[in-house]
Each structure stands twice: as C-alpha cells, then as structure tokens.
Amino acid sequence: MTDGEDAAGPDLPERRRGSGVRVVHESLRDEILDLTLPPGSPIDEVELAERFGMSRTPIREALIRLAGEGLVETLPNRSAMVARIDFLNLHHFFDAITLMYRLTNRLAAMNRSDAALARIRAAQADYAAAVAAQDALTMIAANRSFHAAIAEAGGNPYYTQFFLRVLDEGRRLLRLYYQSFDDRLPQEYVGEHDAIIAAIAAGDVEESDRLGRAHADQIVRQIRALLARERRDDPPL
C-alpha cells in the first residue's frame, strides 16, 4: 500500500458512514412523512441495520437527526418510536400556522424585491409540477419552499425561523390534508398560491393578509373534517 493510500484510508469509512446516515435519514423521513410509518410505531435499530446492511452507528445518527426534526421520539429505555401527532393541542398549531401565513404574507408585500419574487415564483412552479404529478412528498417539500421564500422576502429572520419550525412540525398534517383529496389536489388550491404571489407583487398588504388567512382556513377546515370523519368511522374500543 502506498503512502497516498494510507492517507486516504481513514477517510473512507467516514465518508461511507456519512452517506449511510443520509440514506437512512432520508428513507425514514419519507416513510414517516408519508405515514407509511404511523405515529407511535416502534423503531427497531437491529431491524433497520439488517434492512440497510450497515452497523447500528449510522442508524442511531440518523435517528438523532430525525428526533431533532420532531419526527422520532427517544424512549427512556433508549429505544425509539415515530413521534406521535398531538391531536389534543391541534388548535394551538392551527392558530400558529394561520398567524404566520398572514404575517409573512404582509411583510413580503411590504418588503418584496425582484429577486425575492423570482424565488417565490420558482418555488410555486415546483409546487404546481408536484401537484400535477400527484407526488405528495414533493408537494410537502415544495410547499415548504414556497412559504419559506415568502417569509424570507419579508426580511425578518426571526419570523422566518419560527415559521419554518411551524411548517416542519405540520408536515404530517399536510400529508393528511393531501390524503383527504386522494393526492388529487384541486387546481383551485394551487391557484391560491398564484393569488398570493400576485398580491405580494402588487404590494397589497391587506389583500396578502386576507389571502394568507383564507389559505390557512381552508387547510384547517379540511384537516378538521378529515379527523372528525375518521373518529366517526372508528369503532368503539
């Protein structure tokens, strides 16, 4: 073995481990967001190590990342499970998401720039393409990018950071929202994004606020109706 090979050797396992962590993290994140792994379901490190053909170390690192995103909960016995959705306190989430839709829309209308509008429109193009493809996970990611671009256009990094946290915590609720349409989201709801862009571009602060509230309200109504229907359909224990 040459000196060059010796020098490269220690880096190779680290690169492989980093790649393994990414693969596990992205695979489990998609399965959690798509509700393939239901809230509250146990996560078996040994089973995952066998499934991905790697040691438990990158599995644990991936689970730590997912826990940081609020998608996995670590239990006292050091096992893990998919994080539950706190349905009892959904009204707090709905209040927060409605407020942030309105606030970030208002600020974007006040402080928009040509570059910011270009980023918002690019994110909307990605979202519309995902809706056309009926790709729920890409819809969720593109929706986050769209609203993140609006928040960034407002120019307040504190609001942006908080809004991203709210959006991230609501990703599985958004999956339920799309699921309620069988992932065939009506075009009128895609049009809501276009109307928001038009109001922001025109600098119409009050209209941007109104559209933000209306956008949030229809999502909240749809999710509430879905949950109420599921409760009616569930047989008594």
For each residue, the residues with C-beta under 8 A, 3 or more apart:
1: 5 6 9
2: 5 6
3: 6 7
4: 7 8
5: 1 2 8 9
6: 1 2 3 9
7: 3 4 10
8: 4 5 11 12
9: 1 5 6 12
10: 7 13 14
11: 8 14 15
12: 8 9 15 16
13: 10 16 17
14: 10 11 17 18
15: 11 12 18 19
16: 12 13 19 20
17: 13 14 20 21 57 58 61
18: 14 15 21 22
19: 15 16 22 23
20: 16 17 23 24 52 54 58
21: 17 18 24 25 58 61 62 65
22: 18 19 25 26 62
23: 19 20 26 27 52
24: 20 21 27 28 48 52 54 58 59 62
25: 21 22 28 29 62 65 66
26: 22 23 29 30
27: 23 24 30 31 52
28: 24 25 31 32 37 43 48 62 63 66 71 72
29: 25 26 32 33 66 69 71
30: 26 27 33 34 36 137
31: 27 28 34 36 37
32: 28 29 35 36 37 66 71 72 82 83 172
33: 29 30 71 137 140 171 172 175
34: 30 31 136 137 175
35: 32 38 39 172 175 176 179
36: 30 31 32
37: 28 31 32 41 43 82
38: 35 41 82
39: 35 82 83 84 85 172
40: 81 82 84
41: 37 38 81 82
42: 79 80 81
43: 28 37 48 63 72 79 80 81 82
44: 47 48
45: 48 49 56 59 60 63 79 80
46: 49 50 56
47: 44 50 51
48: 24 28 43 44 45 51 52 59
49: 45 46 52 53 54 55 56 59
50: 46 47 53
51: 47 48
52: 20 23 24 27 48 49 58 59
53: 49 50
54: 20 24 49 58 59
55: 49 58 59
56: 45 46 49 59 60
57: 17 60 61
58: 17 20 21 24 52 54 55 61 62
59: 24 45 48 49 52 54 55 56 62 63
60: 45 56 57 63 64
61: 17 21 57 58 64 65
62: 21 22 24 25 28 58 59 65 66
63: 28 43 45 59 60 66 67 72 74 80
64: 60 61 67 68
65: 21 25 61 62 68 69
66: 25 28 29 32 62 63 69 71 72
67: 63 64 70 71 72 73 74 80
68: 64 65
69: 29 65 66 72 168
70: 67 83 168 169
71: 28 29 32 33 66 67 82 83
72: 28 32 43 63 66 67 69 80 81 82 83
73: 67 80 81 82 83 84
74: 63 67 78 79 80
75: 78 79 80 81
76:
77:
78: 74 75
79: 42 43 45 74 75
80: 42 43 45 63 67 72 73 74 75
81: 40 41 42 43 72 73 75
82: 32 37 38 39 40 41 43 71 72 73
83: 32 39 70 71 72 73
84: 39 40 73
85: 39 172 173
86: 89 90 93
87: 90 227
88:
89: 86 92 93
90: 86 87 93 94 173 223 227
91: 94 95
92: 89 95 96
93: 86 89 90 96 97 166 169 170 173
94: 90 91 97 98 216 220
95: 91 92 98 99
96: 92 93 99 100 166
97: 93 94 100 101 166 167 170 216 219 220
98: 94 95 101 102 212 213 216 217 220
99: 95 96 102 103
100: 96 97 103 104 151 159 162 163 166
101: 97 98 104 105 147 212 213 215 216
102: 98 99 105 106 209 212 213 216
103: 99 100 106 107 154 159 212
104: 100 101 107 108 147 150 151 154 159 160 163 212
105: 101 102 108 109 150 196 199 200 208 209 211 212
106: 102 103 109 110 154 205 208 209 212
107: 103 104 110 111 151 153 154 155 156 159
108: 104 105 111 112 116 120 150 151 153 154 200 208
109: 105 106 112 199 200 202 203 204 205 207 208
110: 106 107 154 203 205
111: 107 108 116 153 154 155
112: 108 109 116 117 153 200 201 203
113: 116 117 153
114: 117 118
115: 118 119
116: 108 111 112 113 119 120 149 152 153
117: 112 113 114 120 121 153 197 200 201
118: 114 115 121 122
119: 115 116 122 123 149 152 153
120: 108 116 117 123 124 146 149 150 153 197 200
121: 117 118 124 125 197
122: 118 119 125 126 149
123: 119 120 126 127 142 145 146 148 149
124: 120 121 127 128 146 193 194 197
125: 121 122 128 129
126: 122 123 129 130 138 142 145 146
127: 123 124 130 131 139 142 143 145 146 190 193
128: 124 125 131 132 190 193
129: 125 126 132 133 142
130: 126 127 133 135 138 139 141 142
131: 127 128 134 139 185 187 190
132: 128 129
133: 129 130 138
134: 131 183 184
135: 130 138 139 183
136: 34 139 140 175 178 179 183
137: 30 33 34 140 141
138: 126 130 133 135 141 142
139: 127 130 131 135 136 142 143 174 178 183 185
140: 33 136 137 143 144 171 174 175 178
141: 130 137 138 144 145
142: 123 126 127 129 130 138 139 145 146
143: 127 139 140 146 147 167 174
144: 140 141 147 148 164 167 168 171
145: 123 126 127 141 142 148 149
146: 120 123 124 126 127 142 143 149 150 193
147: 101 104 143 144 150 151 163 167
148: 123 144 145 151 152 160 163 164 167
149: 116 119 120 122 123 145 146 152 153
150: 104 105 108 120 146 147 153 154 196 200
151: 100 104 107 108 147 148 154 159 160 163 164
152: 116 119 148 149 155 160
153: 107 108 111 112 113 116 117 119 120 149 150 200
154: 103 104 106 107 108 110 111 150 151 159 160
155: 107 111 152
156: 107 159 160
157: 160 161
158: 161 162
159: 100 103 104 107 151 154 156 162 163
160: 104 148 151 152 154 156 157 163 164
161: 157 158 164 165
162: 100 158 159 165 166
163: 100 104 147 148 151 159 160 166 167
164: 144 148 151 160 161 167 168
165: 161 162 168 169
166: 93 96 97 100 162 163 169 170
167: 97 143 144 147 148 163 164 170 171
168: 69 70 144 164 165 171
169: 70 93 165 166
170: 93 97 166 167 173 174
171: 33 140 144 167 168 174 175
172: 32 33 35 39 85 175 176
173: 85 90 93 170 176 177 223
174: 139 140 143 170 171 177 178 219
175: 33 34 35 136 140 171 172 178 179
176: 35 172 173 179 180 223 226 227
177: 173 174 180 181 219 222 223 226
178: 136 139 140 174 175 181 183 185
179: 35 136 175 176 182 183 226
180: 176 177 222 223 225 226
181: 177 178 184 185 186
182: 179
183: 134 135 136 139 178 179
184: 134 181
185: 131 139 178 181 189 190
186: 181 189 190
187: 131 190 191
188: 191 192
189: 185 186 192 218
190: 127 128 131 185 186 187 193 194
191: 187 188 194 195
192: 188 189 195 196 211 214 215 218
193: 124 127 128 146 190 196 197 215
194: 124 190 191 197 198
195: 191 192 198 199 211
196: 105 150 192 193 199 200 208 211 212 215
197: 117 120 121 124 193 194 200 201
198: 194 195 201 202
199: 105 109 195 196 202 204 207 208 211
200: 105 108 109 112 117 120 150 153 196 197 203 204 208
201: 112 117 197 198
202: 109 198 199 207
203: 109 110 112 200
204: 109 199 200 207 208
205: 106 109 110 208 209
206: 209 210
207: 109 199 202 204 210 211
208: 105 106 108 109 196 199 200 204 205 211 212
209: 102 105 106 205 206 212 213
210: 206 207 213 214
211: 105 192 195 196 199 207 208 214 215
212: 98 101 102 103 104 105 106 196 208 209 215 216
213: 98 101 102 209 210 216 217
214: 192 210 211 217 218
215: 101 192 193 196 211 212 218 219
216: 94 97 98 101 102 212 213 219 220
217: 98 213 214 220 221
218: 189 192 214 215 221 222
219: 97 174 177 215 216 222 223
220: 94 97 98 216 217 223 224
221: 217 218 224 225
222: 177 180 218 219 225 226
223: 90 173 176 177 180 219 220 226 227
224: 220 221 227 228
225: 180 221 222 228 229
226: 176 177 179 180 222 223 229 230
227: 87 90 176 223 224 230 231
228: 224 225 231 232
229: 225 226 232 233
230: 226 227 233 234
231: 227 228 234
232: 228 229
233: 229 230
234: 230 231
235:
236:
237:
